[in-house]
Amino acid sequence: MAKKKKTLLKITQIRSIIGQKGTHKKTVSALGLRRLNHSVTHKDTPQIRGMVAKVVHLVKMEEIA
């Protein structure tokens, strides 16, 4: 069996969380983002994709091979 290549997601905060809903603030914090233009790398899982989908207006996501 061939091994599957693990995909990583690079998530960058591009907008401020000031004035956003509390759940959105908590989601951005749970992703590990602390300030504008801060980037984190996570494994590509359905849970992370769902979190990014919830705050898509605040972050930018890129796939890293």
Phi and psi in radians as a Rosetta constraint file:
Dihedral C 1 N 2 CA 2 C 2 CIRCULARHARMONIC -1.374 0.35
Dihedral N 2 CA 2 C 2 N 3 CIRCULARHARMONIC 2.451 0.35
Dihedral C 2 N 3 CA 3 C 3 CIRCULARHARMONIC -1.339 0.35
Dihedral N 3 CA 3 C 3 N 4 CIRCULARHARMONIC 2.442 0.35
Dihedral C 3 N 4 CA 4 C 4 CIRCULARHARMONIC -1.389 0.35
Dihedral N 4 CA 4 C 4 N 5 CIRCULARHARMONIC 2.427 0.35
Dihedral C 4 N 5 CA 5 C 5 CIRCULARHARMONIC -1.350 0.35
Dihedral N 5 CA 5 C 5 N 6 CIRCULARHARMONIC 2.237 0.35
Dihedral C 5 N 6 CA 6 C 6 CIRCULARHARMONIC -1.310 0.35
Dihedral N 6 CA 6 C 6 N 7 CIRCULARHARMONIC 2.207 0.35
Dihedral C 6 N 7 CA 7 C 7 CIRCULARHARMONIC -1.677 0.35
Dihedral N 7 CA 7 C 7 N 8 CIRCULARHARMONIC 2.427 0.35
Dihedral C 7 N 8 CA 8 C 8 CIRCULARHARMONIC -1.964 0.35
Dihedral N 8 CA 8 C 8 N 9 CIRCULARHARMONIC 2.677 0.35
Dihedral C 8 N 9 CA 9 C 9 CIRCULARHARMONIC -2.009 0.35
Dihedral N 9 CA 9 C 9 N 10 CIRCULARHARMONIC 2.246 0.35
Dihedral C 9 N 10 CA 10 C 10 CIRCULARHARMONIC -1.751 0.35
Dihedral N 10 CA 10 C 10 N 11 CIRCULARHARMONIC 2.068 0.35
Dihedral C 10 N 11 CA 11 C 11 CIRCULARHARMONIC -1.992 0.35
Dihedral N 11 CA 11 C 11 N 12 CIRCULARHARMONIC 2.220 0.35
Dihedral C 11 N 12 CA 12 C 12 CIRCULARHARMONIC -2.155 0.35
Dihedral N 12 CA 12 C 12 N 13 CIRCULARHARMONIC 2.319 0.35
Dihedral C 12 N 13 CA 13 C 13 CIRCULARHARMONIC -1.407 0.35
Dihedral N 13 CA 13 C 13 N 14 CIRCULARHARMONIC 2.155 0.35
Dihedral C 13 N 14 CA 14 C 14 CIRCULARHARMONIC -1.994 0.35
Dihedral N 14 CA 14 C 14 N 15 CIRCULARHARMONIC -0.216 0.35
Dihedral C 14 N 15 CA 15 C 15 CIRCULARHARMONIC -2.305 0.35
Dihedral N 15 CA 15 C 15 N 16 CIRCULARHARMONIC 2.706 0.35
Dihedral C 15 N 16 CA 16 C 16 CIRCULARHARMONIC -1.289 0.35
Dihedral N 16 CA 16 C 16 N 17 CIRCULARHARMONIC 2.656 0.35
Dihedral C 16 N 17 CA 17 C 17 CIRCULARHARMONIC -1.631 0.35
Dihedral N 17 CA 17 C 17 N 18 CIRCULARHARMONIC 0.012 0.35
Dihedral C 17 N 18 CA 18 C 18 CIRCULARHARMONIC -1.130 0.35
Dihedral N 18 CA 18 C 18 N 19 CIRCULARHARMONIC 2.232 0.35
Dihedral C 18 N 19 CA 19 C 19 CIRCULARHARMONIC 1.484 0.35
Dihedral N 19 CA 19 C 19 N 20 CIRCULARHARMONIC 0.045 0.35
Dihedral C 19 N 20 CA 20 C 20 CIRCULARHARMONIC -1.556 0.35
Dihedral N 20 CA 20 C 20 N 21 CIRCULARHARMONIC 2.907 0.35
Dihedral C 20 N 21 CA 21 C 21 CIRCULARHARMONIC -1.101 0.35
Dihedral N 21 CA 21 C 21 N 22 CIRCULARHARMONIC 2.680 0.35
Dihedral C 21 N 22 CA 22 C 22 CIRCULARHARMONIC -1.057 0.35
Dihedral N 22 CA 22 C 22 N 23 CIRCULARHARMONIC -0.650 0.35
Dihedral C 22 N 23 CA 23 C 23 CIRCULARHARMONIC -1.166 0.35
Dihedral N 23 CA 23 C 23 N 24 CIRCULARHARMONIC -0.581 0.35
Dihedral C 23 N 24 CA 24 C 24 CIRCULARHARMONIC -1.225 0.35
Dihedral N 24 CA 24 C 24 N 25 CIRCULARHARMONIC -0.696 0.35
Dihedral C 24 N 25 CA 25 C 25 CIRCULARHARMONIC -1.070 0.35
Dihedral N 25 CA 25 C 25 N 26 CIRCULARHARMONIC -0.759 0.35
Dihedral C 25 N 26 CA 26 C 26 CIRCULARHARMONIC -1.158 0.35
Dihedral N 26 CA 26 C 26 N 27 CIRCULARHARMONIC -0.644 0.35
Dihedral C 26 N 27 CA 27 C 27 CIRCULARHARMONIC -1.155 0.35
Dihedral N 27 CA 27 C 27 N 28 CIRCULARHARMONIC -0.772 0.35
Dihedral C 27 N 28 CA 28 C 28 CIRCULARHARMONIC -1.094 0.35
Dihedral N 28 CA 28 C 28 N 29 CIRCULARHARMONIC -0.709 0.35
Dihedral C 28 N 29 CA 29 C 29 CIRCULARHARMONIC -1.136 0.35
Dihedral N 29 CA 29 C 29 N 30 CIRCULARHARMONIC -0.716 0.35
Dihedral C 29 N 30 CA 30 C 30 CIRCULARHARMONIC -1.156 0.35
Dihedral N 30 CA 30 C 30 N 31 CIRCULARHARMONIC -0.484 0.35
Dihedral C 30 N 31 CA 31 C 31 CIRCULARHARMONIC -1.282 0.35
Dihedral N 31 CA 31 C 31 N 32 CIRCULARHARMONIC -0.245 0.35
Dihedral C 31 N 32 CA 32 C 32 CIRCULARHARMONIC 1.665 0.35
Dihedral N 32 CA 32 C 32 N 33 CIRCULARHARMONIC 0.206 0.35
Dihedral C 32 N 33 CA 33 C 33 CIRCULARHARMONIC -1.519 0.35
Dihedral N 33 CA 33 C 33 N 34 CIRCULARHARMONIC 2.387 0.35
Dihedral C 33 N 34 CA 34 C 34 CIRCULARHARMONIC -2.036 0.35
Dihedral N 34 CA 34 C 34 N 35 CIRCULARHARMONIC -0.494 0.35
Dihedral C 34 N 35 CA 35 C 35 CIRCULARHARMONIC -2.726 0.35
Dihedral N 35 CA 35 C 35 N 36 CIRCULARHARMONIC 3.029 0.35
Dihedral C 35 N 36 CA 36 C 36 CIRCULARHARMONIC -1.079 0.35
Dihedral N 36 CA 36 C 36 N 37 CIRCULARHARMONIC 2.511 0.35
Dihedral C 36 N 37 CA 37 C 37 CIRCULARHARMONIC 1.093 0.35
Dihedral N 37 CA 37 C 37 N 38 CIRCULARHARMONIC 0.268 0.35
Dihedral C 37 N 38 CA 38 C 38 CIRCULARHARMONIC -1.477 0.35
Dihedral N 38 CA 38 C 38 N 39 CIRCULARHARMONIC 2.337 0.35
Dihedral C 38 N 39 CA 39 C 39 CIRCULARHARMONIC -2.040 0.35
Dihedral N 39 CA 39 C 39 N 40 CIRCULARHARMONIC 2.541 0.35
Dihedral C 39 N 40 CA 40 C 40 CIRCULARHARMONIC -2.337 0.35
Dihedral N 40 CA 40 C 40 N 41 CIRCULARHARMONIC 2.756 0.35
Dihedral C 40 N 41 CA 41 C 41 CIRCULARHARMONIC -2.067 0.35
Dihedral N 41 CA 41 C 41 N 42 CIRCULARHARMONIC 2.298 0.35
Dihedral C 41 N 42 CA 42 C 42 CIRCULARHARMONIC -2.296 0.35
Dihedral N 42 CA 42 C 42 N 43 CIRCULARHARMONIC 2.741 0.35
Dihedral C 42 N 43 CA 43 C 43 CIRCULARHARMONIC -1.185 0.35
Dihedral N 43 CA 43 C 43 N 44 CIRCULARHARMONIC 2.631 0.35
Dihedral C 43 N 44 CA 44 C 44 CIRCULARHARMONIC -1.416 0.35
Dihedral N 44 CA 44 C 44 N 45 CIRCULARHARMONIC 1.700 0.35
Dihedral C 44 N 45 CA 45 C 45 CIRCULARHARMONIC -2.190 0.35
Dihedral N 45 CA 45 C 45 N 46 CIRCULARHARMONIC 2.781 0.35
Dihedral C 45 N 46 CA 46 C 46 CIRCULARHARMONIC -1.051 0.35
Dihedral N 46 CA 46 C 46 N 47 CIRCULARHARMONIC -0.558 0.35
Dihedral C 46 N 47 CA 47 C 47 CIRCULARHARMONIC -1.167 0.35
Dihedral N 47 CA 47 C 47 N 48 CIRCULARHARMONIC -0.786 0.35
Dihedral C 47 N 48 CA 48 C 48 CIRCULARHARMONIC -1.163 0.35
Dihedral N 48 CA 48 C 48 N 49 CIRCULARHARMONIC -0.734 0.35
Dihedral C 48 N 49 CA 49 C 49 CIRCULARHARMONIC -1.046 0.35
Dihedral N 49 CA 49 C 49 N 50 CIRCULARHARMONIC -0.683 0.35
Dihedral C 49 N 50 CA 50 C 50 CIRCULARHARMONIC -1.163 0.35
Dihedral N 50 CA 50 C 50 N 51 CIRCULARHARMONIC -0.677 0.35
Dihedral C 50 N 51 CA 51 C 51 CIRCULARHARMONIC -1.144 0.35
Dihedral N 51 CA 51 C 51 N 52 CIRCULARHARMONIC -0.721 0.35
Dihedral C 51 N 52 CA 52 C 52 CIRCULARHARMONIC -1.160 0.35
Dihedral N 52 CA 52 C 52 N 53 CIRCULARHARMONIC -0.676 0.35
Dihedral C 52 N 53 CA 53 C 53 CIRCULARHARMONIC -1.091 0.35
Dihedral N 53 CA 53 C 53 N 54 CIRCULARHARMONIC -0.550 0.35
Dihedral C 53 N 54 CA 54 C 54 CIRCULARHARMONIC -1.234 0.35
Dihedral N 54 CA 54 C 54 N 55 CIRCULARHARMONIC -0.568 0.35
Dihedral C 54 N 55 CA 55 C 55 CIRCULARHARMONIC -2.106 0.35
Dihedral N 55 CA 55 C 55 N 56 CIRCULARHARMONIC 0.616 0.35
Dihedral C 55 N 56 CA 56 C 56 CIRCULARHARMONIC -1.041 0.35
Dihedral N 56 CA 56 C 56 N 57 CIRCULARHARMONIC -0.443 0.35
Dihedral C 56 N 57 CA 57 C 57 CIRCULARHARMONIC -1.375 0.35
Dihedral N 57 CA 57 C 57 N 58 CIRCULARHARMONIC -0.157 0.35
Dihedral C 57 N 58 CA 58 C 58 CIRCULARHARMONIC -1.920 0.35
Dihedral N 58 CA 58 C 58 N 59 CIRCULARHARMONIC -0.302 0.35
Dihedral C 58 N 59 CA 59 C 59 CIRCULARHARMONIC -2.258 0.35
Dihedral N 59 CA 59 C 59 N 60 CIRCULARHARMONIC 2.859 0.35
Dihedral C 59 N 60 CA 60 C 60 CIRCULARHARMONIC -2.109 0.35
Dihedral N 60 CA 60 C 60 N 61 CIRCULARHARMONIC 2.384 0.35
Dihedral C 60 N 61 CA 61 C 61 CIRCULARHARMONIC -2.124 0.35
Dihedral N 61 CA 61 C 61 N 62 CIRCULARHARMONIC 2.363 0.35
Dihedral C 61 N 62 CA 62 C 62 CIRCULARHARMONIC -2.269 0.35
Dihedral N 62 CA 62 C 62 N 63 CIRCULARHARMONIC 2.476 0.35
Dihedral C 62 N 63 CA 63 C 63 CIRCULARHARMONIC -1.548 0.35
Dihedral N 63 CA 63 C 63 N 64 CIRCULARHARMONIC 2.360 0.35
Dihedral C 63 N 64 CA 64 C 64 CIRCULARHARMONIC -2.031 0.35
Dihedral N 64 CA 64 C 64 N 65 CIRCULARHARMONIC 2.212 0.35
